[in-house]
Amino acid sequence: MKRLFYSFMVTTILCFISSVTIAQHIEEAVQLNTKGLFYLECGNYEKAYEYFMLALQHDPTNKLLYNNCAVACMNMKKYQEAYRMLSIALAIDPYYVKALSNMAIVNFHLLKFADAYSYYSKALMVDSSYTKERFRLDKVIAGVKKVQSENPENDDLKEIVRQLEILKNNNQDIYSK
């Protein structure tokens, strides 16, 4: 009986130590994420990325951290890396609307228009109000024109801009049927 009691006590102590360690790791991840967000807001995307990556070492199952890394990458035009980070975030939570909408944008920059539309549609189904705000017509036109300026020979982009301008001139939005 004494042996069972000691075994129980050791197990309890190990569980307590383990939970404290997990809590400490999560707290450290939160602090590093906060620093990363600060650098992201300041426009220092490389430093932001570094902090988000450090945070991931402490909390590797946090979808938000992968999304934040992706945002830093997107701002540095590292779309393949952003794609990789968003893929992990979506593996953790396939309904994470911020990652879905960012994946739509990343795919658009990678000129994968069908994939971009697919992720956009999923985001719209998950949270239509967030997605509609994120993809307002004026924002979409500005974003598409930016991608077009980086790919001036792409005829698909020219047609997309033309169609968006028609919607704008007819006072429609992209959600009208």
C-alpha positions in Angstrom: 0.0 0.0 0.0 2.9 2.3 0.9 4.4 1.6 -2.5 1.2 2.5 -4.3 0.9 5.7 -2.3 4.5 6.7 -3.3 3.9 5.8 -6.9 0.7 8.0 -6.9 2.6 10.9 -5.2 5.5 10.7 -7.8 3.0 10.6 -10.6 1.1 13.6 -9.2 4.3 15.6 -8.7 5.4 14.8 -12.3 2.0 15.8 -13.7 2.2 19.1 -11.7 5.7 19.9 -12.9 4.7 19.0 -16.4 1.7 21.3 -16.3 3.8 24.2 -14.9 6.2 23.7 -17.7 3.5 23.7 -20.3 2.0 26.9 -18.8 5.4 28.5 -18.8 5.9 27.6 -22.5 2.5 29.0 -23.4 3.2 32.2 -21.5 6.6 32.6 -23.2 4.9 32.1 -26.6 2.4 34.8 -25.8 5.1 37.2 -24.8 7.1 36.4 -28.0 4.0 36.7 -30.1 3.3 40.2 -28.6 6.8 41.3 -29.5 6.3 39.9 -33.0 3.1 41.8 -33.4 4.8 45.0 -32.3 7.5 44.6 -35.0 4.8 43.6 -37.6 3.0 46.9 -36.9 6.3 48.8 -37.1 7.0 47.3 -40.5 10.0 45.3 -39.4 8.8 42.1 -40.9 12.0 40.1 -40.5 12.2 40.8 -36.8 8.5 40.0 -36.5 9.0 36.7 -38.3 11.9 35.9 -35.9 9.7 36.4 -32.8 6.9 34.4 -34.2 9.3 31.5 -35.0 10.6 31.7 -31.4 7.1 31.7 -30.1 6.4 28.5 -32.2 9.2 26.8 -30.4 7.3 27.2 -27.2 3.8 26.5 -28.6 4.1 24.5 -31.9 0.4 23.8 -32.1 -0.8 27.4 -32.1 -2.6 28.2 -35.4 -2.4 31.9 -34.7 1.4 31.9 -34.6 1.6 30.1 -38.0 -0.8 32.7 -39.4 1.3 35.5 -37.9 4.4 34.1 -39.5 2.6 33.9 -42.8 1.6 37.6 -42.5 5.2 38.6 -41.9 6.2 36.5 -44.9 3.5 38.0 -47.1 4.8 41.4 -46.3 8.3 40.3 -47.3 6.8 38.8 -50.5 7.9 35.4 -49.4 4.8 33.7 -50.6 6.0 30.1 -50.7 7.0 30.3 -47.0 3.7 32.0 -46.2 1.9 29.2 -48.0 3.8 26.6 -45.9 2.9 28.4 -42.7 -0.7 28.7 -43.6 -0.9 25.1 -44.6 0.2 24.2 -41.1 -2.3 26.6 -39.5 -5.1 25.0 -41.6 -3.9 21.5 -40.7 -4.4 22.5 -37.1 -7.8 24.2 -37.8 -9.3 23.9 -41.3 -11.9 26.5 -40.4 -9.6 29.2 -39.3 -10.9 32.1 -41.3 -7.9 34.3 -41.1 -5.7 31.6 -42.4 -8.2 30.7 -45.2 -8.4 34.4 -46.3 -4.6 34.8 -46.2 -4.2 31.5 -48.2 -6.5 33.0 -50.8 -4.3 36.1 -51.0 -1.1 34.0 -51.1 -2.4 31.8 -53.9 -3.4 34.9 -55.8 0.2 36.3 -55.5 1.4 32.9 -56.7 -0.9 33.3 -59.7 -2.9 30.2 -58.6 -6.3 31.8 -59.3 -8.5 28.7 -58.9 -6.9 27.9 -55.6 -7.2 31.5 -54.5 -10.9 31.4 -55.3 -11.3 28.1 -53.5 -9.8 29.4 -50.3 -11.8 32.6 -50.6 -15.0 30.6 -51.0 -14.2 28.5 -47.9 -13.5 31.7 -45.9 -16.8 33.1 -47.0 -18.6 30.0 -45.8 -16.8 30.0 -42.5 -17.3 33.7 -41.6 -19.0 35.7 -44.3 -18.9 39.1 -42.4 -15.1 38.9 -41.8 -14.5 37.7 -45.3 -16.7 40.4 -46.9 -14.9 43.1 -44.9 -11.5 41.6 -45.8 -12.4 41.4 -49.5 -14.2 44.7 -50.0 -14.2 45.6 -53.7 -11.9 48.6 -53.3 -9.4 46.5 -51.4 -9.6 43.7 -54.0 -9.1 46.1 -56.9 -6.0 47.6 -55.2 -4.6 44.2 -54.4 -5.1 42.8 -57.9 -3.6 46.0 -59.5 -0.6 45.5 -57.3 -0.2 41.9 -58.4 -0.7 43.0 -62.0 2.0 45.6 -61.7 4.4 42.8 -60.7 3.2 40.6 -63.6 2.4 43.1 -66.4 2.3 40.4 -69.1 -0.3 38.2 -67.4 -3.5 38.3 -69.5 -5.6 36.7 -66.7 -4.7 39.5 -64.4 -5.7 42.1 -67.0 -9.1 40.4 -67.4 -9.6 40.2 -63.7 -8.9 43.9 -63.3 -11.2 44.7 -66.2 -14.1 42.7 -64.7 -13.6 44.3 -61.2 -13.6 47.7 -62.8 -16.9 46.9 -64.5 -18.4 45.9 -61.1 -17.1 49.1 -59.5 -18.4 51.3 -62.3 -21.9 49.7 -62.0 -21.8 50.3 -58.3 -21.9 46.5 -57.6 -19.9 44.6 -55.2 -18.3 41.2 -55.6 -21.1 39.5 -53.6 -23.9 40.6 -55.9 -25.5 37.7 -57.8 
